[in-house]
Amino acid sequence: SMFYTLPSGDKMPFLGLGTFDSKDEKLVIDTVKHAIQHEGYRHIDTSSFYLNENFIGTAIKECISEGSVSRSDLFVTTKLWRSGFGDV
């Protein structure tokens, strides 16, 4: 397992579950849950452009409430298009 050590001291896995082109709600939820619960993924990568962030959030919430993982164990990375920054 390869990790990147963040300035906080937390170790973020280099390898994350990519969720590009995953639009089917049930499939996304089932896949993310399986990755977390059975494959040991602790890094999930998404984007607002993928239009699946709600499904990923649902899967993570279910894993946490089922006791499979705690939120502090997970890293969720996302990408934001330039127009998404608003007035900066």
C-alpha positions in Angstrom: 0.0 0.0 0.0 1.4 3.3 -1.1 0.4 6.5 0.7 1.0 10.2 0.5 1.6 11.9 3.8 -0.4 15.1 4.1 0.8 18.1 6.0 -1.6 17.1 8.8 0.2 13.8 9.1 -2.6 11.8 7.7 -1.7 9.2 5.1 -3.8 9.3 1.9 -3.7 6.3 -0.4 -2.3 7.0 -3.8 -4.8 4.6 -5.4 -8.4 5.7 -5.4 -11.5 4.2 -6.8 -12.3 6.2 -9.9 -16.0 6.9 -10.6 -15.9 8.5 -14.0 -18.8 7.6 -16.3 -20.7 5.9 -13.5 -24.3 7.2 -13.8 -26.5 4.2 -12.7 -27.5 5.0 -9.1 -27.7 1.4 -7.9 -24.6 0.3 -9.6 -22.6 3.3 -8.2 -23.8 2.7 -4.7 -23.2 -1.0 -4.9 -19.7 -0.6 -6.4 -18.5 2.0 -3.9 -19.9 0.0 -1.0 -18.1 -3.2 -2.3 -14.9 -1.3 -2.8 -14.9 0.0 0.7 -16.3 -3.1 2.5 -14.6 -5.9 0.6 -11.6 -4.4 -1.4 -10.2 -2.1 1.3 -10.5 1.2 -0.7 -10.2 4.3 1.5 -9.8 6.8 -1.4 -12.8 7.6 -3.7 -12.3 10.0 -6.6 -15.2 11.8 -8.2 -16.1 15.1 -9.9 -19.2 17.4 -10.0 -19.0 16.8 -13.8 -19.7 13.1 -13.3 -23.1 13.9 -11.8 -22.8 11.0 -9.3 -21.6 12.6 -6.1 -24.9 12.1 -4.4 -24.8 8.3 -5.1 -21.2 8.2 -3.8 -22.3 10.1 -0.7 -25.2 7.6 -0.1 -22.8 4.7 -0.4 -20.3 6.2 2.1 -23.2 7.1 4.5 -24.4 3.5 4.3 -21.0 2.1 5.0 -20.5 4.3 8.0 -24.0 3.5 9.4 -23.3 -0.2 8.9 -20.1 0.1 10.8 -17.8 -0.9 7.9 -15.7 2.2 8.2 -15.6 5.6 9.9 -15.6 8.9 8.0 -12.2 9.7 9.3 -10.8 6.6 7.5 -11.9 7.9 4.0 -10.5 10.3 1.5 -12.9 11.7 -1.1 -11.3 13.7 -3.8 -13.2 15.7 -6.4 -12.6 18.1 -9.2 -14.2 21.4 -9.8 -14.5 23.2 -13.1 -13.3 26.8 -13.3 -16.9 28.1 -13.4 -17.6 26.3 -10.1 -15.5 28.6 -8.0 -17.9 31.5 -8.1 -16.6 34.9 -7.1 -13.2 34.3 -5.6 
